[in-house]
């Protein structure tokens, strides 16, 4: 079977765990050599080892803070030094803090914007530096349905994701002449992810005075297709958007929400 991304070179920020880890694995299955970039160095190393052991692709880990421009520039430079080029950047690193507007701390607001928006900007900036010289490349941001519609008491996250779509559209216009495509993928709620299973269900159950199972059902009921988003759902779209099958698509924000968001 022909792989969609044979011998392409990819960087995935926030690639050490959860969705990022699944995306690294899928890209390798599709033929990419993968650089796993994450603040959590040990977990990044573990993911890189797993990718290399379970596929025939090369994989390496790089400890990087996406809000630190020197580290991001070094990440891109070391990738090009090892592999000779950079074909795909997946900007996946992100954080979420929620709360009420009148008590929300400034440091948490800044942290969300710095990681989710400035981190995307820095990764795209240094990827574009290399891709423009190559006259080819693909930049894909993992956004959220919260980039399309406001999110109750998660306004910092929504603001960062709305900004991310604006950045995607603007970069797509600027970089099209260099044969570089820029798109965003907007997943729905990843209800089986560690964030939900280990944290959010418990938080919402306590806040609303219901069981964790009832919390899960409440979110499922909001989705026309009556299930949560999975890693595979997102990886399927990523593989398509990273491939030549989507060669006429740029500046798009693709919903993967089971019909919950349609704009």
Secondary structure by P-SEA (a helix, b strand, c coil): ccccccbbbbbbcccccaaaaaaaaaaaaaccbbbbbccaaaaaaaaaaaaaaaccbbbbbbbcccccaaaaaaaaaaaaaacccccbbbcccbbbbbbbcccccaaaaaaaaaacaaaaaaaaaaaaaaaaaaccbbbbbbcccccccccccaaaaaaaaaaaaaaaaaaaaacccccbbbbbbbbccccccccccccaaaaaaaaacccaaaaaaaaaaaccccccccaaaaaaaaaaaaccccccccccccccccccccc
